[in-house]
Amino acid sequence: CVRRRYSDFEWLKNELERDSKIVVPPLPGKALKRQLPFRGDEGIFEESFIEERRQGLEQFINKIAGHPLAQNERCLHMFLQEETIDRNYVPGKSPSFLMCCWQLEGFPCRVLS
């Protein structure tokens, strides 16, 4: 299981906007007003807010993961699979999922043209 903070989603969005030719969907809004100390509710810890944000982030990641141009981006693979994000990674394309599976099974990795 990989855990991500809102700032990690912001990082992914920025990386995809910088390095790919896709229109990246918006993230759910920041919760700046919910962090004010004099609010009469639980702010960012309110269950309804947490669920609303979770749904928005889930929609965001599903749109990205389903986009054919974003599917092979290294930043997306790292975001989905790695426990920590290496913010010094080299942007670019990751090998296809099929190639990764073949390597795991002991087959040599070759790029087919």
N, C-alpha and C positions, 0 to 999 in steps of 0.2 A: 504494500500500500504506500503510495506517495502522497505526502501532505504538502499543500501549497497555501501560501498567504496571498492576499489580494495583490501585494506588491510583485509577487511572482507572475501573476496574470498580466500585470502592467508591463513587466519585462518582456514576456512572450509577445504581447501585442506590439510593443516597440520594435522588437527584433524582426517580426514578420513584416511590419510596415517598412522597415529599413532595407531588408534583404530580398523581398519577393515582390512579385508583380500582382499581388492580389489585394482586393479591398478587404481590409480586416474589419469585422463587425465591432461595434462599440461594446465596451465593458459596462456592467451595471454601474451606476453612479457611485461616487465616493460618499462616505457617511459623515461628512464634516459636521453637520448640524447635530447629529446623534451623539457626538463626542463632547458636547457642551456640558459642563458640570451642573447647571441649574435646571436641567430637564426633569420633568416629573415621571419619566419612565426609565427603563434600564438601558436606554441608548443602544449602542452596538451589540449589547448582550441580550437584547429582547428576542425571544424565540421567533416571532413573526418576521423580524428583520433578517435574522440569520437564515431562515428558510427562503425568504425572497431573494437574498443575495446568492445563496447556494444554487437556486434555480437559474438565476441570471448567468452565473459563471458556468453552469452546466450547459446552457444553451450556447454560450460563447465557444466553449471548447468543442462541443459537438459540431458547430458550424465550421470551425477551423479544421478539425480532424477529418471532416467529410469533404473538404475542398481539395480537388486533385492537385493543385499547384502547391498547397501547403503540406500535403501528406509526407513528403520526403525531406522537409526542412529539418536540419540538425537541431535547431532550437526547440521544435515541437517534440521530436523524439526524446531529447534530454528532459524537457518539461514533464512528459508523460511517464518516463521510465527511470530516470536517475533520482536518487534520494536527495542529492544536492545539485544545485545548478551551478555549472562552471561558467561564470560570467566572462571569462577570458577565452572561451571556446572560439574556434575558427568557423565563422558562418559558412553555410553552404548546404549542399544536398547530402542526405544520408543514403546509404545503399538501400535498395528496396527491401521490403520485409521478407520477400522470398529469398533474396540473396543472404540475408542475415540467418534465416532458418537453415539454409544449405550449409553455411559455415559452421553452425552449431552442430550439424550432423556429420561434420568432417569432410565435406566436399570443398574443393578449392574455390575461391571466389574469383570469378572472371566477369568482366564487363562485356556484355554482348552488344555488338553493333549491328 
